[in-house]
Every structure is written in C-alpha cells, then in structure tokens.
Amino acid sequence: MSEASSPGPPPPTLPTELAARVPQLLEAMRSVGSGLELHSTLERICETAAALTQARYAAIGVLDEDGRRLADFVFHGVDEATARRIGRPPDGHRGLLGALIRHPEPVRLTDLTRDPRSCGFPEHHPWMRSFLGLPIRVQGEIFGNLYLTEKCGDGPFDDDDLDMVRVLATEAGIAIGNARLYEAAQQRERWIDGSVAVTTALLSGGDVDDALQIVAEQTRRLSGATAGIVLLPADEGGLEVAAVAADQPSHVLGTVVPPENKVVAELLDGQAVFLDDAAADPRVTSTLARDYGPTMMLPLHSDGRVLGALVTPRARGERPFTETERTLAVQFASQAALALMMADAQRDRERLAVYEDRDRIARDLHDLVIQRLFATGMMLESAQRRSVVPDVREGVGKAVDALDVTIQEIRTAIFALQQGPAEKPAGLRTRVLREINTAAVPLGFRPSHRFVGPVEALVGDLTGKNLIAALREALSNAFRHAKASRIDVVVDATVPLPGGRKGVRLTVADDGVGVPEGGRRSGLKNLKRRAESLGGDSRHGPGIGKDGGGTTVVWEAPLD
C-alpha cells in the first residue's frame, strides 16, 4: 500500500470584506473603461472611486505638461453652485495637493486639517477630514492624482480602500490613455477641417474681409479661445487688426499695434509667441491684452514672407494651451498663410485682367469714340453754317456744344481708367471720389455724390479708413447683386449719434432689385461689424427706385 501524499498549502484567500467588494470593483473597472471622451471619463472615475470607497467627495487633479501644477480639476460631490462660490479651482502650487504633485506616493490621513502640509480651505469650501490620495499613471507617466475625502461613517480610509483604489487607478490610467489618443485624433481632424474651410474661403474669390473673418472664427473655434484675431501689416508699420471673432462686438477692429512693440517685432521676424498671461507679460504693451490670459500669437509665415499674424487669447485664469494645441495651431497658421499667398496671387491675376481691360477700353474710347464724335461735331458745324433757318442753326449749335461736353467727359473717364492703384489720395473726399470713379467702370455709369459738412476736417483717420472700406463694400454689393441703374452716395459729417456723440453717416442708395429673402448677407454683416467696432451701427432699408425699389445702406460711426 502506497503512502498517502500530504496535502499542499491552501490557496490564498482574500479577506471576507475585500472579497465581498470584488464584484463591485469589477463593475467599477468596466464602467471606467466604457467611454472615450476624456472629461466624461475623468468624471466617471471620480464617481466610481467615491462609490467604491464610500467617500462623499472625489476629485482628479490633472497635471500640466511640465508636471508642476494642475491644468484641470474634475470633482464629484460638490454641486455647481457651491463650486462657483468657492471660486477658482486649486492649482497645486501649495498645500496637500502640491505635496502630492512633488511626491507622487499614496497618502492616507485620518484628519487632513491636522497635517502640516495642509493650508486650509477657501471660503464656502465643504469641511473635510479623512483623506486618501494617490497618483494616476498613464503609460508610465504621472497623469494626475486621485483624491478621496470624507468616508461615510466618519471613519478613516483603510487598507482595503487603498488596495481597491490602486486597482481602479491602474484601470483608470488605461482608460485615460485611450481617451487621450481618441481626443488627440479628434483634435487633429478638427484642425484639418478648419484648414480646409479657411483655404476654401480665401480661394473662393469672394470678399476679402469676409474671408479674413472666417479665418478669425475658425481660429477661435479650433483653439477654444475667447477670441480669434487676424492682424495684417499696417501701412505705417506694425500690425493692424483686420478681423475679430468674439462674443461681443469688438472695438479694436482697425487698431494698429506699433512696430516698437516687442511681440510685434518677434511676429514680423517669423517667430511664434506663447504667453501664459498676456495681461501681465512685460513684452505686451498694448491695451488690447489687458483682459487676456494664456495667448498664442502665430505668424502667418510662408515662403520667407510674413503676411500677418493670428492671435488666440483665453480669459485670465483659464488653462494654458498644451503643447499639442500649440503644434496644431502653428501648422494651421502656416496653412492659412499659404492660402493667403495663393489668394493674393489669384487677386493679382484678376486685377491684371481688369487693368488690361481698362487699358483696352481707354484706347477704344480715345481712338474710336472720341474721333467719331469729333468728326460728327465737324459735320454738324458744317451743316450749321449752310443752314438759313435760325431755329435749325440754334439747335445744331446746342448739339455741337453737347458733343464737346461729352468729349470732355469721355476724356475724364479715360484719365480715371488710366489711374494707377498705388497713387495715394490726398484726403477723405478724394478717396471717396476715387471709389466712385472706380465703381463707375463695371457699373457703366457714375454714381452721384454729395458731401455735407467739413468732411476732411472732422472725420478721423481710423473712421475715415473704415468709411472708405464700407463705401467700397456697398458699391461692390450694388454692382454684383443690385442690377442698379442709379446710385446716390452721401457723406454727412454733421450727424448726431445716440448718446449725444458727433458722427459721420455714409448713405448709399440704389434703384436695383433690393435684398432678396434668404440671400447671402455677408456684405451687410461686414458693414455692421465695421461700424460696431467703432461704436457705430449700420442698417439697410428701401431704395430710391419706384415704390421704394432697391436698397439704401446707412453706415454710421463716431467722427474719431
């Protein structure tokens, strides 16, 4: 009979309380890994960890890319109203949270208020005693810390709680890593789509201001900024605000940041500038930055040329831009710059075609029309001399005089056609007349004009510049859409604005087809945006055609 084999050591068993919580832990792990959106994943981890350990409050502090402070703070157990009363979330620079950042090891306390590392609670903060904190690692790197406080029953967190949360933190690290990868892919896709939208807008051949506004709006949307700002080189040097996308009408449109500004010098040199707090940065001397915090300033740089800059500011106290956001924004700015260059080249070709056509029209007017009119006048003069009827002689004489006037008007039109675009106007009246003369060529007639008050003496440079742009926009709309046969332009510098301010009013009225229902209104929006940026307004109404046919555009702004 063989000797009976002795039994081996019994399999290890979990403590009864811990074994009873294993199904809850497995369900918690399943819940944590059930989504791909990062913020909702963090919220789910907080909620799950609180339920698993019977904690009243839970939070995750997400470290920034340097690992020195908290870039985000997700919490559970504190309602939104209380959170608003507490104010800004912790940044991890001090206190117990700061200690966990500097020494990422588990911390378990019976009463955190007695710990020497604690720095107390801000006003309106819930009272907390028991505390459990440990780091969350994602792919071997510290992502942030998980904090649990106020275990139900006023007891401390025990070893079982720590073991359970350790397992949960490991699963959370995997879930966060997946969510980060998914979010990064989604973010890249959004920036690519934004680049396509900007390129399409710039190359569509539409209004330049409208295209720049799309650039500003896309920049703001993609970066999650408070505003999106496009700056272009100013005639007097520096950078001028050419487009702004923000919740409220901007009063900075047309503002010039001088070349002496250090940030402008860096941008014009092709360097991107990243600021943690624009309002406090000594390099920023412009008042435009006084309400802004983290800011990206990106040169529109392509083929060795700087065409302008994009600015994406966030409000003070908001999180800084990540390295990924900076990289994507720089790539977006490069794509926008390339699209701007291509759009400029396209407009140059279109302008060249227009100038060539104008030269041809001028030659035809000079070589054919004037010669024929002159010959006709000579024939009429000959007929006048041979006529013996006084009424006939008088009528022919009037016809000859009218032909002489017509010839002079055609010569004036020829001279206007031959004017180069680089000739700088002497003042606002001259610039208005130039816009009217330029519009007369495609319209086929010359709009009438009238000035009220000392326009040149009263209207400031910034308002005058925007008035000319508004006039150009209104005349362009009349030519492209109105099918008008008559246009009246009035510039009135004696207009009182709401609030008792003195202003200037531009009125452009036509007898065309009017503004169709459901039609594109980007031009009218541009006019209103320009006026509001100066503290004015723009509106439209019935025109000067029969029964109010056509459109009247009214654009108003303060004198300076």
Buried (B, 14 or more C-beta within 10 A) or exposed (E): EEEEEEEEEEEEEEEEEBEEBEEEBEEBBEBBBEBBEBEEBBBBBBBBBBBBBBBBBBBBBBBBEEBBBBBBBBBBBBEEEEBEEBEEBBBBEEBBBBBBBEEBEBBBBEEBEEBEBBBEBEEEBBEBBBBBBBBBBBEEEBBBBBBBBBBEEEEBBBEBBBBBBEBBBEBBBBBBBBBBEBBBEEBBEBBBEBBEBBBEBBBEEBBBBBBBBBBBBBBBBBBEBBBBBBBBBBEEBBBBBBBBBBEEBBEBBBBBBEBEBEBBEBBBEEBBBBBEBBBEBEBBBBEBBEEBBBBBBBBBBBEEEBBBBBBBBBEBEBBBBBEBBBEBBBBBBBBBBBBBBBBBEBEEEEEEEBBEEBEEBBEEBBEEBBEEBEEEBEEBBEBBEEBEEEEEBEBBBEBBEEBEEBBEEBEEBBEBBEEEEEEEEEEBBEBBBBBBBBBBBEBEEBBEBEBBBEBBEBBBEBBBBBBBBBBBBBBBBBBEBBEBEBBBBBBBBBBEBEEEBBBBBBBBBBBBBBBEEEEEBBBBBBBBBBBBBBBBBBEBEEBBBEEEBBBBBBBBBBBB
